Amino acid sequence: MKRPSPSEHSIQVTVIDYIDKCKTHPDIFAISSTNAAKRSLRLGARMKAEGMTAGVADIQILLPEGRSAWIELKTAKGTQSIQQKGFQARCARLGHPYEVCKSVQAAIDTLKSWGVTR
């Protein structure tokens, strides 16, 4: 019997925990975006007015020297929305590392290549 693929939620929980336990600098800090939750139109409008923006990556990582990096998590079959592709392009223009990761291992490999984790 085939095991179900992990959900985006379970991948994100594992990645956040990994960053916290394996970060290379004590002040490295990972923040998750709350864009995906179901909400009423009223609450959605309120959150948008407060700065919630469609397409923002799932995890922002605050790094030393005023830098930040971004990870968009997807399941094995997941694809980016147009807004997510636009956010990725903005990160590229501003020089912020950004990666789409479709597994925990892909995220770990990315974090290590950026020097975020050991």
C-alpha positions in Angstrom: 0.0 0.0 0.0 1.3 3.4 -1.0 1.9 5.9 1.8 0.2 9.3 1.4 2.5 12.2 0.6 3.1 14.6 3.5 0.9 17.7 3.6 2.3 21.2 3.1 1.5 21.8 6.8 3.5 18.8 8.0 6.5 19.8 5.8 6.4 23.3 7.2 6.2 22.2 10.8 9.2 20.0 10.3 11.2 22.7 8.5 10.5 25.3 11.2 11.6 22.8 13.9 14.7 21.9 11.9 15.7 25.6 11.6 15.3 26.2 15.3 17.4 23.1 16.2 20.2 23.4 13.6 20.7 27.1 12.9 24.2 28.3 12.5 23.7 31.5 14.4 21.7 32.0 17.6 19.8 35.0 16.2 18.6 33.3 13.0 14.8 33.3 13.2 12.2 31.8 11.0 8.7 33.3 10.6 5.8 31.7 8.9 3.2 33.5 6.7 -0.4 33.0 7.5 -1.8 33.5 4.0 -3.3 30.0 3.5 -6.0 29.8 6.2 -9.7 29.9 5.4 -11.3 33.1 6.8 -14.4 35.2 6.4 -14.5 38.0 3.9 -14.5 40.5 6.7 -11.5 39.0 8.4 -9.7 38.7 5.1 -10.3 42.4 4.3 -9.0 43.3 7.8 -5.9 41.2 7.4 -5.2 42.6 3.9 -5.5 46.2 5.3 -2.9 45.1 8.0 -0.5 44.0 5.3 -1.3 40.4 4.4 -0.3 39.9 0.8 -1.1 37.1 -1.6 1.9 35.2 -2.8 4.3 35.8 0.1 6.4 32.7 0.7 5.6 30.3 3.5 8.7 30.9 5.6 10.9 34.0 6.0 14.3 33.5 7.6 15.9 36.5 9.3 19.7 36.3 8.9 22.6 38.2 10.3 23.6 41.6 8.7 20.1 42.6 7.8 19.5 39.8 5.3 16.5 37.6 4.8 15.7 34.5 2.8 12.4 32.9 1.7 11.1 29.4 1.3 7.9 28.4 -0.5 6.8 24.9 0.5 4.8 22.7 -1.8 3.7 19.1 -1.8 5.3 16.9 -4.5 2.5 17.8 -6.9 2.1 21.4 -5.8 2.6 24.4 -8.1 3.1 28.1 -7.5 0.3 30.6 -8.0 0.8 33.6 -10.2 1.1 35.7 -7.1 3.8 33.4 -5.7 5.8 33.6 -8.9 5.5 37.4 -8.7 6.8 37.4 -5.1 9.7 35.2 -6.2 10.6 37.6 -9.0 10.5 40.5 -6.5 12.9 38.6 -4.2 15.2 38.0 -7.1 15.2 41.7 -8.0 16.0 42.7 -4.4 18.7 40.1 -4.0 16.8 37.9 -1.4 17.4 34.2 -1.6 14.2 32.3 -2.5 13.5 28.7 -3.1 10.5 26.5 -3.8 10.9 23.2 -1.9 8.7 20.2 -2.5 10.0 18.1 0.4 11.6 18.4 3.8 14.9 17.1 2.4 14.8 19.8 -0.4 14.3 22.5 2.3 17.2 21.1 4.4 19.5 21.1 1.4 18.5 24.7 0.6 19.0 25.8 4.2 22.5 24.2 4.3 23.5 25.8 1.0 22.5 29.2 2.3 24.5 28.6 5.6 21.3 28.9 7.7 21.7 25.4 9.2 24.6 22.9 9.7 
